[in-house]
Amino acid sequence: MFMTERFSYSELIAKDPETQDKLYNLTLHKIKESVKRKSKKIKLFELRDDIGDNKTYMVEIKHNKFKSNLNSALEYFKTVEDYEKCQECKTLMDEL
C-alpha cells in the first residue's frame, strides 16, 4: 500500500528552482489567457499516478484565487529580478 503525501504548492516548487520557475511562468501565462477569455478557472497542469491507480489528477485554479496566485508569482519574479514579469502580474491583478 502506498502512503499519500500532501504538499502545498509552495513546498512543491521550493524543492527545485527549475520547477519553481516553470510553475510560476505557467501560472502567469494561464491566468493571462484566462483573463482574455473571461474564464472562471484555469487548468494549470495534470498529474498522472503511474505507480498506484494510474489515474490522472487535474490541478485547477478558480477565478477567486487568481490574485493570490499572481501575488505569489509577483514575489517570485521580484526575487529573480524579472521586472517585466512583475509588471505583467501587477497589470493582471489590476484587471481582476
N, C-alpha and C positions, 0 to 999 in steps of 0.2 A: 504494500500500500504506500502511496506517495503522500507526503505531507504537503499541504497547501501553504505556500509562503505568500505573505502580503507585503507589498512595498508601496510606499507613497510615490507619487510621480517624482517628487524632488529626490527621494532616496535612490530611485532607479537611475535617474540621469546624473546624479552626483558621482556615481561609481566610475564613469568613463567619460572623459572630456569630449571625445569624438561623438559619442552618443548624445551627450548633452547638447552639443552644437547642432546636430541633426534634428533633434526633437524640438528645440526652440525655433529653429528655422522653419521646420514643418508646421509647427503651431502657428507661427506668424502667417505663413503662406495660406494655410487652410482657413484661418479666420478672415484674412483679407478677401479671399474668394467668396466666403460665406456672406460677408457684408455686401459685396457686389450683387450677389444673388438674393439677398434678403432672406437667407435660410435661418431656421430656428435652432439648428445644431450642425455640428461637423463630425464627420467620421475621420478621426485622426490617424488611426492605424489599426491593423489586425494582429492579434497574437494567435499562433497556432500551437496547440499542445501535441507535439509529435511523439511524446513518450507515453502519456496517460490515455485519455479518452479520445484523442485525435480530433477534438473539437476546435473550432475557431471562435475567438472572442474579439469583439469589436470594441475599440476604445473610442468613445464619443465625448464631445464637449457640447453642452447645451448653451444656448444663447445667453442665459443669465450668468454664465461662468466665463464668457469671453473676456470681460475686462480684467478679471483676476488673473487669467492665464496670460493676457497681454502684459499685465503688470509684472508678472514673473519673468516673461521674456524680456521686457524692458530692463529689468535689473541684471539679467544675464548679459544682454548686449552692452550694458554700461561696463561690466567687469572686463569684457573682451575689447572694449573701446571701439565698438562698431556703431558709431553715432548715426549713420544713415538708417540702420535698422531701429535704433532708439526712436528716431523721428517717425518712422513708419508706425511703430507701436503707439506713440502718442497721438498721431493723426487718427488711427483707427479707434482708439479709446474715446476721442472727442466725437467721432461719428456715431458711437453707440448710445 
